[in-house]
Amino acid sequence: MDTLQLRNFKDFLLLYNQISEMCFKKCANTFLSREITSDEDFCINNCAQKYIHANHKIMEIFMEVQPAMVRKRMEEINTTQAALEAQNQQAEQSPQ
């Protein structure tokens, strides 16, 4: 498994654990029974679906915005590099 896949898997597990913990805290009302009540089951399903849906929306927006962010960053890098090259050329041309 390469590092990118490993990082993605770790990110998935972190998100899964966060959602599980939030929904458990919100939906587990009583510990008098080993069985999950229908209210708890309904709450957990709604809670998990809400966070999964929100995560999908965030990822959709990120995928739309990311190319523009990368393009802007590349332009900044190119501008900085051009300025440094001009500064180096000017330093080489001026007598010391």
Sine and cosine of phi, psi and omega as CSV:
sin_phi,cos_phi,sin_psi,cos_psi,sin_omega,cos_omega
0.00,0.00,0.82,-0.57,-0.02,-1.00
-0.98,0.20,0.14,-0.99,-0.12,-0.99
-0.91,0.42,-0.58,0.81,0.02,-1.00
-0.91,0.41,-0.70,0.71,0.03,-1.00
-0.90,0.44,-0.65,0.76,0.01,-1.00
-0.90,0.43,-0.69,0.73,0.04,-1.00
-0.89,0.45,-0.68,0.74,0.03,-1.00
-0.89,0.46,-0.65,0.76,0.02,-1.00
-0.91,0.41,-0.67,0.74,0.05,-1.00
-0.89,0.45,-0.67,0.74,0.04,-1.00
-0.88,0.47,-0.67,0.74,0.04,-1.00
-0.88,0.48,-0.73,0.68,-0.01,-1.00
-0.89,0.45,-0.63,0.78,0.04,-1.00
-0.89,0.46,-0.74,0.68,0.01,-1.00
-0.89,0.46,-0.69,0.72,0.02,-1.00
-0.86,0.51,-0.71,0.71,0.00,-1.00
-0.92,0.39,-0.62,0.79,0.03,-1.00
-0.90,0.43,-0.71,0.70,0.02,-1.00
-0.89,0.45,-0.70,0.71,0.00,-1.00
-0.86,0.51,-0.71,0.70,-0.02,-1.00
-0.92,0.40,-0.70,0.72,0.00,-1.00
-0.88,0.47,-0.71,0.70,-0.04,-1.00
-0.94,0.35,-0.59,0.81,0.05,-1.00
-0.89,0.45,-0.73,0.68,0.00,-1.00
-0.88,0.47,-0.59,0.81,-0.04,-1.00
-0.97,0.23,-0.59,0.80,-0.22,-0.98
-0.96,-0.26,-0.39,0.92,-0.02,-1.00
-0.99,0.14,0.96,-0.26,-0.10,-0.99
-1.00,-0.09,-0.56,0.83,-0.09,-1.00
-0.61,-0.79,0.48,-0.88,0.02,-1.00
-0.88,-0.47,0.49,0.87,-0.02,-1.00
-0.98,0.21,-0.28,0.96,-0.04,-1.00
-0.71,-0.70,0.48,-0.88,0.07,-1.00
-0.97,0.24,-0.37,0.93,-0.06,-1.00
-1.00,0.10,0.52,-0.85,0.09,-1.00
-0.99,0.12,0.78,-0.63,0.02,-1.00
-0.96,0.27,0.30,-0.95,0.01,-1.00
-0.90,0.44,-0.58,0.82,0.05,-1.00
-0.90,0.43,-0.69,0.72,0.02,-1.00
-0.90,0.43,-0.67,0.74,0.01,-1.00
-0.88,0.48,-0.72,0.70,0.02,-1.00
-0.88,0.47,-0.71,0.71,0.00,-1.00
-0.88,0.47,-0.71,0.70,-0.02,-1.00
-0.89,0.45,-0.69,0.72,0.02,-1.00
-0.88,0.47,-0.71,0.70,0.02,-1.00
-0.90,0.43,-0.69,0.73,-0.02,-1.00
-0.88,0.47,-0.76,0.65,-0.03,-1.00
-0.89,0.46,-0.69,0.73,0.00,-1.00
-0.88,0.47,-0.63,0.78,0.00,-1.00
-0.88,0.48,-0.74,0.67,-0.03,-1.00
-0.94,0.34,-0.59,0.81,0.04,-1.00
-0.91,0.41,-0.70,0.72,0.02,-1.00
-0.88,0.47,-0.70,0.71,0.01,-1.00
-0.88,0.47,-0.67,0.74,0.01,-1.00
-0.89,0.46,-0.66,0.75,0.03,-1.00
-0.89,0.45,-0.67,0.74,0.01,-1.00
-0.89,0.45,-0.69,0.72,0.02,-1.00
-0.87,0.49,-0.68,0.73,0.01,-1.00
-0.91,0.40,-0.61,0.80,0.06,-1.00
-0.87,0.49,-0.73,0.68,-0.01,-1.00
-0.91,0.42,-0.67,0.74,0.02,-1.00
-0.86,0.50,-0.68,0.73,-0.01,-1.00
-0.91,0.41,-0.49,0.87,0.06,-1.00
-0.97,0.25,-0.62,0.78,-0.12,-0.99
-1.00,0.07,-0.49,0.87,-0.09,-1.00
-0.82,0.58,-0.72,0.69,0.00,-1.00
-0.85,0.52,-0.63,0.77,0.03,-1.00
-0.92,0.40,-0.63,0.78,0.03,-1.00
-0.90,0.43,-0.68,0.73,0.01,-1.00
-0.91,0.42,-0.67,0.74,0.01,-1.00
-0.89,0.46,-0.69,0.72,0.02,-1.00
-0.89,0.45,-0.67,0.74,0.01,-1.00
-0.90,0.43,-0.64,0.77,0.03,-1.00
-0.90,0.43,-0.63,0.78,0.05,-1.00
-0.90,0.44,-0.66,0.75,0.04,-1.00
-0.89,0.46,-0.67,0.74,0.01,-1.00
-0.90,0.44,-0.71,0.71,0.00,-1.00
-0.89,0.45,-0.66,0.76,0.03,-1.00
-0.89,0.45,-0.71,0.71,0.02,-1.00
-0.89,0.45,-0.68,0.74,0.01,-1.00
-0.90,0.44,-0.67,0.74,0.02,-1.00
-0.90,0.44,-0.65,0.76,0.02,-1.00
-0.90,0.43,-0.66,0.75,0.02,-1.00
-0.91,0.41,-0.65,0.76,0.02,-1.00
-0.91,0.42,-0.65,0.76,0.04,-1.00
-0.90,0.43,-0.64,0.77,0.02,-1.00
-0.91,0.41,-0.65,0.76,0.03,-1.00
-0.91,0.42,-0.67,0.75,0.03,-1.00
-0.90,0.44,-0.65,0.76,0.01,-1.00
-0.91,0.41,-0.62,0.78,0.01,-1.00
-0.92,0.38,-0.58,0.81,0.02,-1.00
-0.94,0.33,-0.55,0.83,-0.06,-1.00
-0.99,0.15,-0.47,0.88,-0.03,-1.00
-0.99,0.17,0.69,-0.73,0.01,-1.00
-0.96,0.30,0.54,-0.84,-0.02,-1.00
-0.96,-0.29,0.00,0.00,0.00,0.00
